[in-house]
Amino acid sequence: MNALTLPQINSGVFADYLIQSHFLDEVFENGGLINPHYQQVLDQFSQFSADDFRELNEHAKVSFFNQGVTFAVYSDKSKGVERIFPFDLFPRIIPGKEWQRLEEGIIQRNMAINLFIHDIYHDKLILKDGVVPAELIFSSKHYTKAILGFTPVGKIYNHISGTDLIKHCDGEYYVLEDNVRCPSGVSYVLSNREAMKKTLFPLFRKYNVRSVQEYSLQLLATMQSVAPEGVDNPTCVILTPGMYNSAYYEHSFLALNMGIPLVEGRDLFVDKNFVYMKTIYGPKRVDVIYRRVDDDFIDPLAFRPDSVLGVPGLMGAYREGNVSLLNAPGTGAADDKAVYTYVPDIIRYYLGEEPILNNVHTYRCEIDSEYKYVLENMEKLVIKPVDESGGYGILIGSNSTRQEREDFRRVITANRRKYIAQPIMSLSVHATFIEDENRFEPRHIDLRTYALLGKDKQYVLKGGLSRVALRRGSLIVNSSQGGGSKDTWVVSDYESKVIHQSMNGDTMSQTMGSMKQEMKGFK
Amino acid sequence: MLSRIGNSLFWMGRYIERAEHLARYTKVQYVSSLDAPLAQTKEFVLESILNMAGITANYYQKYPQLTDEEVLYFVTLDESNPFSILSNIGFIRENARGARDCISLELWEAINRFYHTMNSYDAEKLLDEGIYEFSQQVEGNSSVLKGYIDNTLIRNEVWMLIAMGIHMERAIQVARILITKLKDIDKIDPAKLGGPVENYQWTTLLMSAESFDMNKRYYKANPNRRNSLEFLLFNPAFPKSIVYNLNLVQEAIEHISFQGQTGKGSISFMAGRIATQYKFLTIEEVEDDIVEFLSDTLNKIYDIARLLEEKYLIY
């Protein structure tokens, strides 16, 4: 393995930290230099002994346990054991400028997806124009006829989106997935920040960390913005499948933070196409529902008749415009995996703009120039048939033999229409405290972001959930698969602060003005 | 407020009080039996514990005979026993979770800590530390929860419903303790009544309701049948007495503007009637048929609870 050990702080919790040159390390550049926006954190952490850090780590864990930020793990013992969602104290830091671009890209992408959803349930222009193949949409199991021709308040469908990003070894962010069906995890972002502020408060004074707490306010404002016509002071609720759902903590957390009721399907009923909740004072009308129940289950009359989680008649009330649902039913047709490859085209089609965020590039072998590229670069690519799933018929170039590549070349040439290819993406790594080793080690991370679209308003949570694959070498960040999380800091003007701290007084003037000028005389 | 949430709050209050009384009763009976007067057999005490918890039949379904370890485990930790203290604590947390967005963070975290602390007990730890330590943990945590309820919640329907649950259940538990002890005393050889054996019963009765020292302070005399019963039934200033708790139940009901709650047959009417009855009764009027009187009280309280649930807390 092509690896370097860290020359500067090769002790304490950073002992034997390996920098692998074929992955991007968020904290260290190749050669072991510290990325400037991490300098302050490293200065702080390298003062800790392994034992100090372990103690801090335990402290943070207890705080999560007591808050009830847990999920149940069922083992062979009859009793469910509660575990916390593993949380790492080393924050992931994203410089403000870098974030600004991401934020613009996330809004652009989700607004285009919103227009796309409207289109596929109305005029279907993008399909008629052949930009996205019609059969791709109509065959999606998330495409629901129940909202054909219906326009929700403010023409918003994907009010809440979770765009998943990774940072590749070329230093660029790439979108991995668009989640527009009630993405989860935002409560971890908010709880992580609370735990960090309690545990590592001195660090916050050294950075201008952008706040995440306003998310709840923005979410409520988003809900209110899409209240049914003529309702001035809407009653907003969150609909949960119930306390045994694995995300129940999040549902109750958001309800508590927004100060709105958390309801279950059995708390609601529909009468003459209006939705009511059963209260101790009698029925009360409900206007906006942030539902955390899947499409299939929200209304047994419209979808699965065996659902006990939903509200009979809800879709009728929705189509009458008497209640608003976040997200709209049927949005799943847009986060289908196959649709993903078309999102850059979707952005160009509706917005007439170039996409700000990269998709993982896809080569379609039916195009001559791309076909040629694929054949010449097979070792660097993943080659997939477009119409198969479950990993069947895939060639992972880097793990293939010469003979396999020869065979595949013939297969592709015989049916170029059927094959696409993508570069092999490598998730960036980030120093992460590994309890069993009692030190930091690099682990792969991604970033789940949270965007809100309301009537004439857009908001992106500053930061998001950095998910960590805690197993060495693993690329799988899901919590069910041994994943953890990190607090994610968007920091403004870090440059000036870092220099200010590390410069000698005599070479440093008061104004930070232009960076280049200030760097003169500084080795 | 959602009816379902109201139901959770009401029952959270009831389970808090139930777990505490069950723990205390078990502790007091068992620990004091260790050096009890001779006539006091161990089986007598174990049976008393099962009777007070209302789980005698359940116990014998599972175990052929009375043993210390099995009775204590069954009452405290046995999760197959839905009336065990641990089951009760599980219900407290489950109800709190259901009403998570209505209660304070402090209260929720305290409930959560309580749950995790008690869940760390197993049969071995219970045996090592003994019932005394176990019960102290339950009683102490229960007081902490009630402290957070009183000090962190707005006095709105959330608090009223929890308070209603707590005070209704406390009246019930005190009545149950009284009935159980009175029946225990009936079993004692009449020749021994009046002596240390009976004295011992009144002392443990009062201690089971956390009332022993207050009773002595109030009467400045040793506990006896008359003053023990009067204190626990009719003292309006003592927080464990039935009348004190019935008054608070009535108050809580009146503070929630339930729909259609006046007039004959309403919960307000029923709660007011029994509270008022207790206010103007004396011990002399009821002491002859005391067990029957207390059973009647229990039925009246159960009726109020049933009506409350059927009319307002159904979902």
Contacts between the chains, C-beta under 8 A, distances in Angstrom:
chain1	res1	chain2	res2	distance
A	65	B	112	7.9
A	65	B	116	7.0
A	66	B	109	4.9
A	66	B	112	5.9
A	66	B	113	5.8
A	67	B	105	7.9
A	67	B	109	6.3
A	67	B	112	7.6
A	68	B	97	7.7
A	68	B	108	6.7
A	68	B	109	7.4
A	68	B	112	4.8
A	79	B	79	7.7
A	82	B	116	7.9
A	243	B	94	7.1
A	243	B	97	5.0
A	243	B	98	5.8
A	248	B	97	7.4
A	252	B	97	7.3
A	252	B	100	4.0
A	252	B	101	5.4
A	255	B	100	7.8
A	255	B	101	4.1
A	256	B	100	6.7
A	256	B	101	4.4
A	256	B	105	7.9
A	260	B	101	8.0
A	261	B	2	6.0
A	261	B	5	7.7
A	261	B	101	7.0
A	262	B	100	7.3
A	262	B	101	4.8
A	263	B	2	6.3
A	264	B	4	6.8
A	266	B	4	7.0
A	266	B	315	5.6
A	267	B	2	5.0
A	267	B	3	7.4
A	267	B	4	5.3
A	267	B	315	5.9
A	277	B	2	5.9
A	278	B	2	6.5
A	278	B	3	4.6
A	278	B	4	7.4
A	278	B	314	7.8
A	278	B	315	5.3
A	279	B	1	5.6
A	279	B	2	5.6
A	279	B	3	6.1
A	279	B	6	7.9
A	280	B	1	5.2
A	280	B	2	7.8
A	280	B	3	5.6
A	280	B	6	4.6
A	280	B	157	6.7
A	280	B	256	7.0
A	280	B	258	6.6
A	280	B	312	4.8
A	280	B	313	6.9
A	281	B	1	7.6
A	281	B	257	6.9
A	281	B	258	7.4
A	281	B	259	6.0
A	282	B	259	5.6
